[in-house]
Amino acid sequence: MPVNEEPTLSNNGPSTCNLPLSKKKRLHWWLLLALNIIFLLVGQAAAVLLGRFYYDKGGNSKWMATLVQTAAFPILSIPYFFLRSSDDSSNESNPPILTISVIYVVIGSVIAGDNMLYSVGLLYLSASTYSLICATQLAFNAISSYFINRQKFTALIFNSVVILSLSASLIAVNDDSDKPSGVPKGKYLQGILATLAASALYSVLLSLMQLTFQKVLKKETFSVVLEMQIYTSAMATCVSIAGLFISGEWKALRGEMDGFTPGKLSYVMTLVWTAVAWQLCAVGVVGLIFVVSSLFSNVISTLSLAITPIASLIVFHDKMNGVKIIAMLMAFWGFASYLYQNYLDDVKARKTQADGNDASTSSRC
């Protein structure tokens, strides 16, 4: 099944029209789509807020903040075990182990670097500012999808790219910002640049994952989604642990725990639930790439990033000045443009599929 299409019935069956089966497959597709959207929206919003909470209450380790973004991958082994068992009857040939290993090592290493950039951005920015800048990943993904996945670059997508870029620019030049206490102007700009770089790299990662699904894995099961997430997260976790020890930040973790304002238990639970939330988000991201496309996955991710500033306003009482309100509205506008383009593509695909089914039915019935 192509990554950017809904599942359709095979034409290899008997020459009768099996509508109940078709409806069942479409229902399964929509349920899978809804589940992944929920995973992404809830996981990302919770992870960003918990990450900012970690820094606000005394946490200061960038490598620890990087580590928790992938460290909870073992919990995915449980659903993966059952899903893989149900897919053992598949006769599809597997790609060479060496090829898959190289792909997972490279993607996992890049994920670790990307997570580090996000950690730096969240350290020096408020949750709302961070989320609004992260929304530019949709613009970056339009460019990477065009070159890597041959995605169409329409007027609506171009409009979205421009609007989201202007939204991020407004945040960057906003003098009346809500920098976390003690963060100088230079570090604030460093946080913006790190977040922009992370968003660009993340978009390239999504396109590469979609390309891997299409050209290398070529499987129609959700277990392959979990497999990619588990192995790439394992690699990213190893890189993050190495960075934690090489940088020497591990020596300060005991003092960091002792000085955490809400207490030691809260410190541990914050890291644990941040890790779980990031893993939930990652499953949603990779799942949407498999079910629809990297572009659609980034659209939903951007929706979450546009909602997070509202949540941070409630939870952390972030300052919401006129410039940030305008930037947030522009982010919603950019998201709406992307979503409408996706709707137009879906209508066109349905029409093409319906015409093909009509022609096939008339030739058999």
Protein Blocks (a to p, Z undefined) as FASTA:
>chain_A
ZZkbccdddfkbccbdcfklmmmmmmmmmmmmmmmmmmmmmmmmmmmmmmmmmmmnopab
fklmmmmmmmmmmmmmmmmmmmmmmmmmpcbdcddfklmmmmmmmmmmmmmmmmmmmmmm
mmmpcfklmmmmmmmmmmmmmmmmmmmnopacdfklmmmmmmmmmmmmmmmmmmbbcbde
hiafklmmmmmmmmmmmmmmmmmmmmmmmmmmmmmnopabfklmmmmmmmmmmmmmmmmm
mmmmmnommmmmmmmmmmpmnbjklmmmmmmmmmmmmmmmmmmmmmmmmmmmmklmmmmm
mmmmmmmmmmmmmmnopacdfklmmmmmmmmmmmmmmmmmmmmmmmmmmmmmmmmmmmmm
mmmZZ
